[in-house]
């Protein structure tokens, strides 16, 4: 059977780790899909030479580098600019102009922003329309390492493979294999640490982008998050989700489909 236990079987070693990790960081691993998370973390601890989660946790509590590595592995920072380009084109050509017509400055949130590609993609769109300086983009993530990389704003060429050339020319400086984000974009994005499942959210957002994160949460956690996102949007505001994260019953959250993977918060007109 090995030290992992059978799939779905209660494992006191892992359960103790989950409880300890929550006490140490405030992050509740029980809200993530257990089999998936356990496999990922088992691989990590075994690579580091620990034969149990208990022994691994004893060291993680004292070793900041091990804790940072664990957080990085847990949050799976896989991101790129303009991910699913046709969806970003819809945001750029349909929703952003629509929102800017209604009001000149936008309040936006990139939730679980990872290493910053997503909020910087949005910043480019707003900058090109002359709306970035007056607008507000908040970008949050639970991972300090990811946020540090995001603030640095330096990316490998492969991260930019889907970015339109006009944007690369206007908003990046190339040095060898590295691309540096323009200061204009860096000034336009505020990066903050945040836990989606436990933190309270600000309100009145015109746009919330949360993509390719929900797949790691349980159904209960997803329900909680969709409700919190809907409450954080202004009436008529847009929620932009990932390509594997379609909301099947948006009305229960006060949302209506606006386009593929875009949802609009209901207004009074929707209730008539």
N, C-alpha and C positions, 0 to 999 in steps of 0.2 A: 504493500500500500504506500510505502514511502512516508516522508514527513509532511506531505501536503494534505493527506486524508482524501477520502473519496469526494467527488463532486457533490456539493450540496450538503455534505455531512458536517455537523457542528465541529469546529476545530478550536479547542480552548486556547491554543497557542496564538492563532491568528486573532481570535476574539479579544485576547488580552492586549495584543498589539493595537488593535483598533481603538480600544478604550484608552490606552496610554497615549496614543497619537492624538486623540481628541483632546485629552488633558493638556498635552504639550503645545499643540498648535491651534486648537479650536476647530480643526477640520474633522468632520465626521465621515469616515470612510464607509460607514454603513449605508450612506446615501448613494453610494456608487454601486454598480453591478458587482456583486461579490466575486464571482468566479473570475471575471476579467481582471479586476483589481488585484486579487490574490495571486494570480498567475504572474502578473507583471512584477509585483513586489517580491515574490518568491525568487524569480530569476535574478533580481537585483541583489537581494541579501545573500544568495548562494554565490554570486560572482564576487561578493566581498568577503566570502569565507565564513559566514555564520550559519550554523546548522539549525537554528530555531529563530522565530520572530522575537522571542523573549530576549535572547542574547544579542540580537541585532538592535533591539530597542534600547537596551542598556547603553550601547555605544552611541546610538543616534542622539540620545539626550545630551551627551557631552560634546559631540563632534559636529560643529556647525557645517563643515564641508559635506559630511555624510547626510546631514539633514537637508542641505540644499540639493544634493543629488537626488535624495528621495522625493522631495517636492517636485523637482524637475521631471522625474520619471512618472510621478503620479499624475501630473497635469498634461503630459504628452504634448509638448510644444511643437506642433506641426502646423506651420502657417505659411502663407505666401500672399503676395499682392494680387488683387483682382481675382481671387479664387472663384471659379465658375464665372468666367468673363461675361457671358451673356446676361447673368443676373446683375452684375455691376453696371452693365450698360442700361438695364432697365432703371436701376437706381439713378444713374447719371442723367438719362434722357427723359425719364418720366416723373419720378417722385421728387427729386431735388428741385427741378424747375417749378413743379406744382407747389411745393412747400415754400419756395422763395417768393413765389407770386403772392402767396397768402401773407407772408411776413418776411421782412428783409434779413432777419438774423435767426439762425436755427440753434436749437439746443439738442445735442446729439450725445449718445452713449454707445461706445463699443465695449460690450460686456464680455469678459473672458478674452481679452485682446491679445493674449500670448505675447509674442515678441514685437508687436506693433504694426505689422503689415496692414491689418484691417483698418485701424483708425487713420493711418497715413494715406491709405487708398481713398478714404472719405475726404480727408483734408485736401488731397489733390483736386477732387471734384469741386469742392467748395472754393478753393483758391482760384481755379480756372474761371469760375463765375463771379469772382470778386467778392465772395461772401465769407471767406474764412476769417478775416480779421474781426468781423462783427459777430461771428457765430461762436458757439462753445462746443468743443468736443472733449468729453471725458472718456478716458479709456482705463478699464480696471482689469486686474488679474490677481489671482491668489499667490502667484509665484514671483518671489523677489528677483530671482535670476532672469526670468522672462522680462520683467519690468525694467531691469537694469539694461538689458539688451535693447529694449524698445526706446528707452531714453537716449541711448547712444546713437541709434539711427544709422547703423552700418550693416549692409546686407550683401550677400553673395549674389552673383548674377542669376543663378537659378531661381531665386525668389521673385525675380522681376519678369519671368518669361511671358506672363500674360498681360503685362502693363503696356498700354498703347505707347508707341514711340514718342509721340508728342509730350506725354507726361514724363517719360524718362529724361528727355532732353531738357524739359523745363524745371524738374524738381529733384534731380539727382546730380551729384558730381562723382565721376568715376576716377578711381585710383587703382590701377591694376585690375584685380578680380573683384574689388570691393566697390560698392555704390553707397555714397553718403547722402542721406536725406537732406534736402534744403532747410536752412534755418527757418524759413517762412512756415514750413509745415511743422517743424518741431515747436515753434512758438504757438501754433494753433491747436496743439493737443496737450491735455493735462493727464498725466499717468498717475493712477492711485492704486493702492493695494485694496483688494476687496474680496469677500467671500459671498458668492451669489446666494448660497443656501441659508446663510445666517444673518447677513447684513440687511438693514433696512435700506430702501432705495429712495433716491430723490424723486421728484415728480415733475410733470410738465414737459416731458421730452417730446420733441417733434419726431425723432427717429431713434430707435434702439436697434443695434446690430448685435445679434448673438448667434454665431454660426459654428456648427461642428463641435458643439460642447454637450448638447443635450443627450447625445447618443451614449454618454458615459454615466448618465443618471438613471435611477429607478423611475418607474411610472409615477410614484407618489412625489418624488422630487421634481419631476417635470411639471406635474400639475401645480405644485407650489410655485415654481418659477414662472410659468406662463401667467398665473394669476398676478404675481408681483410685477411682472413686466407690463401687463395690461394696466394695472393701477398706476404705474409710473409714466405711462403715455398720456399726452393730452388727448381729448376727443379729436379724432381724425388723424392722430399720430400713427406712424408706421413702425411695425416690428419686422425685421429682415432676418430670416433664419437660414440654416444650412440646407444643403440639397438632400440630406437624409432625415430631415426633421420636420416634415409636414405635420401641421396641427389638424387632426382629423375632425375635431368638434370645436372649432374656434369660438362659436357663439357662447359656449359656457364660460368663456373668459371675457366676453364683451368685445370680441374681435370678429371681423369679417374678412374673407379673402379679398386681396386687392390685386394680386398677380401671383405667379408661381413663386412660392416661398416668401411672399410679402403679405402681411396682414395689417388691416387698418382698425384702430380702435373705434368702436361705434360712436356715432354722433346722434343727436336727437332725431335727425332725419331717418336714421336707420331703424329707429324704434317706432316710427309712424306706420 
